[in-house]
Amino acid sequence: MEELIELLREVRDDVDFESIKTLIDDSVLDSFDILQIINLIDEKYDISIPAVEVVANNFNSVEAMLRMINRLKGTEG
């Protein structure tokens, strides 16, 4: 999880990703931030995030993003 948090800090170093669980619901991240995060995740984890996965539930928290990454990599659990 620390690796993902460091990645997210490259996009927004002013956000407490460890404690905020409503990054999308509370408009902490905007659409440009999400696009940057998607690109970084794609590169770092060697996955492609399909458009159908770009929903608030998958980006509301670090834990949600990690679940999505693991699911897309086939390493859920």
C-alpha positions in Angstrom: 0.0 0.0 0.0 2.9 2.4 0.7 4.0 2.1 -2.9 0.6 3.2 -4.1 0.5 6.0 -1.6 3.9 7.3 -2.9 2.5 7.1 -6.4 -0.6 9.1 -5.5 1.6 11.7 -3.8 3.2 12.4 -7.2 -0.2 13.6 -8.3 -1.3 15.4 -5.1 1.2 15.8 -2.3 -1.4 17.9 -0.3 -3.8 15.0 0.3 -3.8 12.6 3.2 -4.3 9.5 1.2 -3.9 7.3 4.3 -7.0 8.6 6.1 -9.4 10.1 3.5 -11.9 7.5 2.3 -14.0 9.8 0.2 -11.5 11.1 -2.3 -14.2 11.3 -5.1 -17.3 11.8 -3.0 -15.9 14.9 -1.3 -14.3 16.2 -4.5 -10.8 15.9 -3.1 -9.6 14.6 -6.5 -10.8 16.0 -9.8 -11.0 14.4 -13.2 -7.6 15.5 -14.2 -6.1 14.0 -11.0 -7.9 10.7 -11.8 -6.5 10.7 -15.3 -3.0 11.2 -13.9 -3.5 8.4 -11.4 -4.7 6.0 -14.0 -1.6 6.7 -16.2 0.7 6.2 -13.2 -1.0 3.0 -12.2 -1.0 1.7 -15.7 2.8 2.3 -15.9 3.8 1.2 -12.4 1.7 -2.0 -12.2 1.8 -2.9 -15.9 -2.0 -3.0 -16.2 -4.6 -1.3 -18.3 -7.6 0.2 -16.5 -10.6 -0.1 -18.8 -13.2 2.7 -18.9 -15.7 0.5 -17.1 -13.4 0.5 -14.0 -13.2 4.3 -13.9 -16.0 4.8 -11.3 -16.0 6.6 -8.0 -16.0 3.4 -6.0 -12.6 2.4 -7.4 -11.0 5.7 -6.6 -12.6 6.8 -3.4 -9.7 5.5 -1.2 -6.3 4.0 -1.5 -7.8 0.7 -0.4 -10.3 0.8 -3.2 -7.6 1.5 -5.8 -5.5 -1.3 -4.4 -8.4 -3.7 -4.7 -9.0 -2.6 -8.3 -5.3 -3.0 -9.1 -5.2 -6.5 -7.5 -8.4 -7.5 -9.3 -7.0 -6.3 -12.7 -3.7 -8.1 -12.1 -5.6 -11.3 -11.1 -4.1 -11.2 -7.6 -7.2 -10.5 -5.5 -7.2 -11.7 -2.0 
